[in-house]
Amino acid sequence: MTLTSGDTGYPESNSLTNSTIATSLISTHGLEHMYGRSFLVLIPAIYMAFGLAPIQAGLLDAVRQLSSGITSMSCGFFVDMFQHRRGEALALSLLLIGFGYLLVAISPTYLLILAALTMASAGSALWHPPSLGILSQRFPNRRGLFISLHRSSGNVGDWIGPVLVGSLLAVLSNNPEAWRWIMGGGTPIMIVAALLIFIFLRDIGGSSTNNINFGEKFRTQFSDMISSFKGTGMWSIFTVSAVRGMGDRALLWVIPLYLSQELGFGGFWVGVHVALLAIPGIISGPIFGVLSDLTSRKLVITFIMATAAFLPISIVLGGATIVMTISIALFGLFLFSVNSLTQAAAIDVAESKGLEATFIGLMWGSNAFFGAIASIAAGALVGVFGWQSAFYFSAILFAIGFVSSLMMPSNLVQRTSE
């Protein structure tokens, strides 16, 4: 698909076309997700190696979410202020991921793993504000599609990573330290990717503007950000996104442990089922994005929330049968789709204010903080009532999210047609 500046609403640079920039950002996002989702498949091995309790396993995910939230909320605002540094921010993101998970691999204690996860998760969070901000600026009339394509490439990584790691765990099943070698094995790849991003996308944010008063720009950006929440429907968008994120995070780390601890699945089959959470979204994400561009964000979001509320229960009722496998695949059909659409809706509201990265960061941060609470709560419930309780907890959250989505304004903003 060839895209011109007329299609995108954003001028092309002398060296890179908008198509090349979009392809680079979207494809590299898949690599970043290969690492992040693979960690979920390794949680059962870490759980056994350190003799963890369920709430400690939940804390592994909570720390990732808290680090991600703090990074997203802080960096998004400053990425918009220093847009000429967005290329460097993208490269730094990949370096932090690579070295963070390398430190996880060599950490001798649970507490050091938590500290290392802070670095790795900060790297993952740092990627999204500049990347999604660039795509939103360059493709304003197809924002829902391109944000969903970005998410869809993440789903490709979410699919390949768990299957690859699950296969390696099966091959190396006699080595209790195999998870360490697998965790650290991707660091060289991330270093190479960071160098390529730095070389080819270093100037993606344009040249430095030395004559800008950054103090004044800070005050203007902050004022525009506050005004975007007044009478625009922005609060309802953030509420739906946060509640949906809580339901997702309550399940993502539980599913691998439920399969291994409750149903007795081996590493390979755990990896396959974690991959099933991602494969359907490769196709469904862009479709939902296009539908939201053509109709309304609210209509598509409400449909997804209503459907997703039943799937956690069907996973539990399915037991160790094909029903459970199909239910996980159906859950993957809608996983994270709402996040892409609420991100697009938030940027719709803040249109023309140059706050794309700011609102991406705020939304990721909000979701991360609430997701961390949900992870810890799910761990506490599992410790008392068993693994199945987390699925019912998630279903309740999705039902609340559905009710919240009904309160969203039908037309948050009128988008111009191409």
Secondary structure by P-SEA (a helix, b strand, c coil): cccccccccccccccccaaaaaaaaaaaaaaaaaaaaaaaaaaaaaaaaacccaaaaaaaaaaaaaaaaaaaaaaaaaaaaaccaaaaaaaaaaaaaaaaaaaaaacccaaaaaaaaaaaaaaaaaacaaaaaaaaaacccaaaaaaaaaaaaaaaaaaaaaaaaaaaaaaaccccaaaaaaaacaaaaaaaaaaaaaacccccccccccccaaaaaaaaaaaaaaaaacccaaaaaaaaaaaaaaaaaacaaaaaaaaaccccccaaaaaaaaaaaccccccaaaaaaaaaaaccaaaaaaaaaaaacaaaaaaaaacccaaaaaaaaaaaaccaaaaaaaaaaaaaaaccccaaaaaaaaaaaaaaaaaaaaaaaaaaaaaccccaaaaaaaaaaaaaaaaaaaacccccbbbbcc
